[in-house]
Amino acid sequence: MHLAPHIALIVILTCGIGYVMALAGVQKSALEWRRRQRTCPSCGRAIRARVCDVCTSD
């Protein structure tokens, strides 16, 4: 199977435009590179689940 040059150009341009849009979103603080680690307001430990395991355990 042979890839046509115009299809390859469209794919490369689309990926480039997507990269530039993501970069612009990061610079405008609309996007973040990585989600910040959540901390429990009561004990100050990192929350890995939906709720803090230390504070909710009986």
C-alpha positions in Angstrom: 0.0 0.0 0.0 1.4 3.4 -1.0 0.8 6.6 0.9 -0.1 9.5 -1.3 2.0 12.7 -0.7 -1.0 14.9 -0.3 -2.5 12.6 2.4 0.9 12.6 4.2 1.0 16.4 4.1 -2.5 16.7 5.5 -1.6 14.4 8.4 1.6 16.3 9.2 -0.1 19.7 9.0 -3.0 18.5 11.3 -0.6 17.1 13.9 1.4 20.4 13.8 -1.7 22.5 14.2 -2.8 20.3 17.1 0.6 20.7 18.8 0.6 24.5 18.4 -3.0 24.7 19.8 -2.1 22.6 22.8 1.0 24.8 23.4 -1.1 27.9 23.2 -3.6 26.5 25.7 -0.8 25.8 28.2 0.6 29.3 27.8 -2.8 30.8 28.4 -3.3 28.6 31.5 -6.3 27.0 30.0 -4.5 23.6 30.0 -2.0 22.0 32.4 0.8 19.6 31.6 0.1 17.4 34.5 -2.7 17.2 37.1 -1.5 18.6 40.4 -1.4 16.2 43.3 -4.3 16.6 45.7 -3.7 17.0 49.4 -6.1 16.4 52.2 -7.0 19.7 54.0 -7.3 17.9 57.4 -4.1 15.9 57.6 -2.0 17.2 54.7 -1.3 13.8 53.1 -1.6 13.0 49.5 -5.0 11.8 48.3 -4.7 8.9 45.9 -8.4 7.8 45.9 -11.6 9.7 45.9 -11.3 10.5 49.6 -8.5 10.6 52.1 -7.9 7.0 53.4 -6.4 8.2 56.7 -9.2 10.6 57.6 -12.1 8.4 56.6 -10.9 5.1 58.2 -12.6 4.1 61.5 
